[in-house]
Amino acid sequence: MLTDVFFVRYEETPLFRSFLRREKRALHQCFTVLEEFHPYWGETDDAQKASGKFWEEIHKRLANELGVRWLSDAWYETHVGLGEYRRKEHRKRAFIEICRNWYNNHALQSADIDEFLKERLSLIEVGLRIKYDRADSCRKSLEASRPSSSLLAKAYKKTVDEYETASAEINERFRSARFPLNYHNGFFQIEADLLVSNEIEQPFWSLVSEPVWQNVDLDMKEAVDQRDNGGKDPALFAAKALESTVKIISDKLGVTHGGEKGAHNYIDNLSKKSVVFLGDWEKELLKAYFTKVRNQLGHGPGSEPMPQLSPDQTSWAIENAMSWIKLLILKFETQKAKAP
């Protein structure tokens, strides 16, 4: 199974130059976050089985992407029995131990610090994504009122709360270690400046974590990845995320008529007097974004020069799309809450 991992996505983007006390401390703290989910040692019965499966899944996914069978030595030799019955036996290590031994093998960082840190953080990302998928499933069940008992509902909520607490801790550890990263919805990505992150990016990722905005989330992740790695069309993917948002809200408000030919028509749907969703000034500014950004990049230029945004313009296009999406979703949620 193919796994999208941090060290592959950012292979060509240098992020780390030192491996000193601060970086070592952050790595230890991040691993501890996963251990708090599933400590394995000291657990009994079903809890230990669940922990074993968790660490086995992390190991399987990461080892496959690294192209190795084992992250570290899976077997150890021990003596069993007494007296003349004493003999050597080879036993298999627990998967948490195999992962930890590889993760903490600091000798491997001497060749390439950037590669070493990215690979270790990939283990954390894979573990968090496994828990994200579980929390997302529980969240969907809670929203659909599927738990058959209050006890099950409490267990589901506990899973979601534990994941959200862990996510917040990881981001705080990154900030303390000055890692230029932010974790959201299963992925590590490069963090913009602190103000943009606090006021735009973090609220944005929180809003689009709901299942209905899944395509918005995926396209914006692609936009950020392409921007951070010098890809070709980051702003185009940001515009696609914004267009999906407009279409979803149009559908949810029941004003989609099927004859729309593009984003402008969906924006018109949201500015009808019967809906009272977008003001005239919002409509014009939103249309201008698609005209100047999406249309310029999304259509062949013919004999004209190929349109190309500078890095600063690309970041503006992505941040602007995030801001619009955040505004639209919040307006939609407010309107939905007021509905009888």
C-alpha positions as CSV (number, residue, x, y, z in Angstrom):
1,M,0.0,0.0,0.0
2,L,1.3,3.4,-1.0
3,T,1.7,5.9,1.9
4,D,2.1,9.6,1.5
5,V,5.0,10.4,3.8
6,F,6.7,13.7,4.8
7,F,10.2,12.8,3.8
8,V,9.2,12.0,0.2
9,R,7.0,15.1,-0.2
10,Y,9.8,17.5,1.0
11,E,12.7,15.5,-0.3
12,E,13.9,18.4,-2.5
13,T,13.2,21.1,0.0
14,P,15.9,21.6,2.7
15,L,14.4,22.3,6.1
16,F,16.9,21.3,8.8
17,R,20.6,22.2,9.2
18,S,21.4,21.2,12.8
19,F,20.8,18.3,15.1
20,L,21.6,19.7,18.6
21,R,19.9,19.5,22.0
22,R,16.8,21.4,20.8
23,E,16.2,19.0,17.9
24,K,16.9,15.9,20.0
25,R,14.5,17.1,22.7
26,A,11.7,17.8,20.1
27,L,12.1,14.3,18.5
28,H,11.8,12.7,22.0
29,Q,8.7,14.7,22.8
30,C,7.0,13.9,19.5
31,F,7.6,10.2,20.0
32,T,6.2,10.5,23.5
33,V,2.9,11.8,22.0
34,L,2.5,8.5,20.1
35,E,3.5,6.5,23.2
36,E,0.7,8.2,25.1
37,F,-1.8,6.8,22.6
38,H,-0.4,3.3,22.8
39,P,2.4,2.7,25.4
40,Y,2.3,-1.2,24.9
41,W,4.5,-1.9,27.9
42,G,2.5,-2.3,31.0
43,E,-0.8,-2.7,29.2
44,T,-2.7,-6.0,29.3
45,D,-5.0,-8.0,27.1
46,D,-7.0,-6.0,24.6
47,A,-5.2,-2.7,25.2
48,Q,-1.8,-4.3,24.5
49,K,-3.1,-6.0,21.4
50,A,-4.4,-2.7,20.1
51,S,-1.0,-1.1,20.8
52,G,0.8,-3.9,19.0
53,K,-1.4,-3.5,15.9
54,F,-0.8,0.3,16.0
55,W,3.0,0.1,16.1
56,E,3.0,-2.7,13.6
57,E,1.0,-0.6,11.1
58,I,3.4,2.4,11.6
59,H,6.3,0.1,11.0
60,K,4.8,-1.6,7.9
61,R,3.9,1.7,6.2
62,L,7.2,3.6,7.0
63,A,9.5,0.6,6.3
64,N,7.8,0.1,2.9
65,E,8.4,3.8,1.9
66,L,12.0,3.6,3.1
67,G,12.5,0.4,1.0
68,V,13.6,-1.8,3.9
69,R,12.1,-4.8,5.6
70,W,12.9,-3.8,9.1
71,L,13.5,-0.3,10.5
72,S,16.0,-1.9,13.0
73,D,17.0,-5.3,14.2
74,A,13.8,-7.3,14.8
75,W,15.4,-10.2,16.7
76,Y,17.4,-10.5,19.9
77,E,19.2,-13.4,21.6
78,T,18.5,-14.4,25.2
79,H,19.2,-17.3,27.5
80,V,16.4,-19.3,29.0
81,G,16.3,-22.2,31.4
82,L,18.6,-23.1,34.3
83,G,21.6,-25.3,34.8
84,E,22.1,-28.0,32.1
85,Y,18.8,-26.9,30.5
86,R,20.0,-23.3,29.9
87,R,20.0,-22.5,26.2
88,K,20.0,-19.6,23.8
89,E,16.8,-18.5,22.1
90,H,16.1,-15.9,19.4
91,R,13.0,-13.8,20.1
92,K,11.3,-11.1,18.1
93,R,11.2,-7.6,19.5
94,A,7.8,-5.8,20.0
95,F,7.1,-3.4,17.1
96,I,7.2,-0.4,19.4
97,E,10.8,-1.4,20.3
98,I,11.8,-1.8,16.6
99,C,10.4,1.6,15.8
100,R,12.0,3.3,18.9
101,N,15.4,1.8,18.3
102,W,15.5,3.1,14.7
103,Y,14.0,6.4,15.7
104,N,16.6,7.0,18.4
105,N,19.6,5.8,16.4
106,H,21.3,9.2,16.3
107,A,24.4,7.7,14.7
108,L,22.5,7.7,11.4
109,Q,22.2,11.5,11.3
110,S,25.9,12.1,10.7
111,A,25.5,11.5,6.9
112,D,22.5,13.9,6.3
113,I,20.9,15.8,9.1
114,D,18.0,17.0,6.9
115,E,17.2,13.5,5.7
116,F,17.5,12.0,9.2
117,L,15.0,14.5,10.8
118,K,12.5,14.2,7.9
119,E,12.5,10.4,8.1
120,R,12.0,10.4,11.9
121,L,9.2,13.0,11.6
122,S,7.6,10.8,9.0
123,L,7.2,8.1,11.6
124,I,5.3,10.6,13.8
125,E,3.2,11.8,10.8
126,V,2.2,8.2,9.9
127,G,1.2,7.5,13.5
128,L,-0.8,10.6,13.8
129,R,-2.6,9.9,10.5
130,I,-3.6,6.5,11.7
131,K,-5.1,8.2,14.8
132,Y,-6.6,10.9,12.6
133,D,-8.4,8.3,10.5
134,R,-9.8,6.7,13.6
135,A,-10.9,10.0,15.1
136,D,-12.5,11.1,11.8
137,S,-14.5,7.9,11.7
138,C,-15.6,8.4,15.3
139,R,-16.5,12.0,14.5
140,K,-18.7,10.9,11.6
141,S,-20.4,8.4,13.7
142,L,-21.2,10.9,16.4
143,E,-22.5,13.4,13.9
144,A,-24.7,10.7,12.4
145,S,-25.9,9.7,15.9
146,R,-24.8,6.1,15.1
147,P,-23.4,5.0,18.5
148,S,-25.9,2.5,20.0
149,S,-25.2,3.5,23.6
150,S,-24.1,6.5,25.7
151,L,-21.1,4.4,26.7
152,L,-20.0,4.0,23.1
153,A,-20.7,7.7,22.4
154,K,-18.4,8.6,25.3
155,A,-15.7,6.3,24.0
156,Y,-16.0,7.9,20.5
157,K,-15.7,11.4,22.0
158,K,-12.7,10.4,24.1
159,T,-11.0,9.2,20.9
160,V,-11.6,12.5,19.1
161,D,-10.6,14.6,22.2
162,E,-7.3,12.6,22.6
163,Y,-6.4,13.1,18.9
164,E,-7.1,16.8,19.0
165,T,-5.1,17.2,22.2
166,A,-2.2,15.3,20.6
167,S,-2.4,17.5,17.4
168,A,-2.2,20.7,19.5
169,E,0.8,19.3,21.4
170,I,2.7,18.4,18.3
171,N,2.3,21.9,16.9
172,E,3.4,23.4,20.2
173,R,6.5,21.2,20.1
174,F,7.2,22.3,16.6
175,R,7.0,25.9,17.6
176,S,9.2,25.4,20.7
177,A,11.9,23.6,18.6
178,R,11.6,26.3,15.8
179,F,10.7,23.6,13.3
180,P,9.1,25.4,10.3
181,L,6.1,23.0,10.3
182,N,2.5,22.7,11.1
183,Y,0.4,19.6,11.6
184,H,-3.2,19.4,10.4
185,N,-5.6,16.7,9.3
186,G,-3.0,13.9,9.0
187,F,-0.1,15.8,7.3
188,F,3.0,17.9,8.2
189,Q,3.4,21.0,6.0
190,I,5.7,24.0,6.0
191,E,4.2,26.8,8.2
192,A,3.9,30.3,7.0
193,D,4.8,33.3,9.3
194,L,3.2,33.1,12.7
195,L,0.5,35.7,12.2
196,V,-0.7,34.1,9.0
197,S,-0.6,30.7,10.7
198,N,-2.6,31.8,13.8
199,E,-5.2,34.0,12.0
200,I,-5.7,32.1,8.7
201,E,-4.1,28.7,8.3
202,Q,-5.0,27.1,11.7
203,P,-8.6,28.2,11.6
204,F,-8.8,27.2,8.0
205,W,-7.6,23.6,8.5
206,S,-9.8,23.2,11.5
207,L,-12.9,24.2,9.5
208,V,-12.2,22.0,6.5
209,S,-11.6,18.9,8.7
210,E,-15.3,18.2,8.5
211,P,-16.2,15.5,5.9
212,V,-18.3,17.8,3.7
213,W,-15.2,19.8,2.9
214,Q,-13.0,16.9,2.1
215,N,-12.2,18.0,-1.5
216,V,-11.4,21.5,-0.3
217,D,-9.0,20.0,2.2
218,L,-7.3,17.8,-0.4
219,D,-6.9,20.6,-3.0
220,M,-5.5,23.1,-0.5
221,K,-3.0,20.5,0.8
222,E,-1.8,20.0,-2.8
223,A,-1.5,23.8,-3.3
224,V,0.6,24.1,-0.1
225,D,2.8,21.1,-1.1
226,Q,3.4,22.5,-4.6
227,R,4.2,25.9,-3.3
228,D,6.7,24.6,-0.7
229,N,8.4,22.3,-3.3
230,G,8.5,24.7,-6.2
231,G,5.6,22.9,-8.1
232,K,4.0,24.2,-11.2
233,D,0.4,25.1,-10.3
234,P,0.0,25.8,-6.5
235,A,-2.3,28.8,-7.0
236,L,-4.5,26.8,-9.4
237,F,-5.1,24.1,-6.7
238,A,-6.0,26.9,-4.2
239,A,-8.5,28.3,-6.7
240,K,-10.0,24.8,-7.1
241,A,-10.4,24.5,-3.4
242,L,-12.2,27.8,-3.3
243,E,-14.4,26.8,-6.2
244,S,-15.4,23.6,-4.5
245,T,-16.4,25.6,-1.4
246,V,-18.7,27.9,-3.5
247,K,-20.2,24.8,-5.2
248,I,-20.8,22.9,-2.0
249,I,-22.5,25.9,-0.3
250,S,-24.6,26.5,-3.4
251,D,-25.7,22.9,-3.2
252,K,-26.4,22.9,0.5
253,L,-28.5,26.1,0.2
254,G,-30.5,24.5,-2.6
255,V,-29.8,27.2,-5.2
256,T,-27.8,25.1,-7.7
257,H,-30.0,24.8,-10.8
258,G,-27.7,22.6,-13.0
259,G,-27.1,25.1,-15.7
260,E,-23.9,26.6,-14.2
261,K,-20.9,26.8,-16.5
262,G,-18.3,28.0,-14.0
263,A,-17.5,29.5,-10.7
264,H,-19.1,32.9,-11.6
265,N,-22.5,31.2,-12.0
266,Y,-22.2,29.6,-8.6
267,I,-21.2,32.9,-7.1
268,D,-24.3,34.4,-8.7
269,N,-26.4,31.7,-7.0
270,L,-25.1,32.8,-3.6
271,S,-25.9,36.5,-4.2
272,K,-29.6,36.0,-5.1
273,K,-32.0,38.0,-3.0
274,S,-33.8,34.8,-1.9
275,V,-30.6,33.6,-0.3
276,V,-28.9,36.7,1.1
277,F,-25.6,35.0,1.4
278,L,-23.1,37.2,-0.4
279,G,-23.2,41.0,-0.6
280,D,-22.6,42.8,-3.8
281,W,-19.0,43.8,-2.9
282,E,-18.2,40.2,-1.8
283,K,-19.6,38.9,-5.1
284,E,-17.4,41.3,-7.2
285,L,-14.3,40.6,-5.2
286,L,-14.8,36.8,-5.3
287,K,-15.4,36.9,-9.1
288,A,-12.3,39.0,-9.5
289,Y,-10.2,36.3,-7.8
290,F,-11.3,33.6,-10.3
291,T,-10.9,36.0,-13.2
292,K,-7.4,37.1,-12.3
293,V,-6.0,33.9,-10.7
294,R,-7.9,30.8,-11.7
295,N,-8.8,31.8,-15.3
296,Q,-5.4,33.1,-16.1
297,L,-3.7,29.9,-14.9
298,G,-6.4,27.4,-15.8
299,H,-6.6,28.1,-19.6
300,G,-4.0,27.8,-22.3
301,P,-2.5,31.2,-23.2
302,G,-2.3,30.4,-26.9
303,S,0.4,32.6,-28.5
304,E,0.6,34.9,-25.4
305,P,3.3,34.5,-22.8
306,M,2.7,31.7,-20.3
307,P,1.2,33.3,-17.1
308,Q,3.4,32.7,-14.1
309,L,3.1,34.0,-10.5
310,S,6.1,35.0,-8.4
311,P,6.6,33.1,-5.0
312,D,5.1,36.1,-3.1
313,Q,2.1,36.2,-5.5
314,T,1.7,32.5,-5.1
315,S,1.6,32.7,-1.3
316,W,-0.9,35.6,-1.6
317,A,-3.1,33.5,-3.9
318,I,-3.1,30.6,-1.4
319,E,-3.6,32.7,1.7
320,N,-6.4,34.7,-0.1
321,A,-8.2,31.5,-1.1
322,M,-7.9,30.3,2.5
323,S,-9.3,33.5,3.8
324,W,-12.3,33.4,1.4
325,I,-13.0,29.8,2.3
326,K,-12.8,30.5,6.0
327,L,-15.2,33.4,5.5
328,L,-17.7,31.4,3.4
329,I,-17.8,28.4,5.7
330,L,-18.3,30.6,8.8
331,K,-21.1,32.5,7.0
332,F,-22.7,29.2,6.0
333,E,-22.4,27.7,9.5
334,T,-23.9,30.9,11.0
335,Q,-26.8,30.9,8.5
336,K,-27.4,27.2,9.1
337,A,-27.5,27.7,12.9
338,K,-30.2,30.5,12.4
339,A,-32.4,28.4,10.2
340,P,-35.6,27.2,11.8
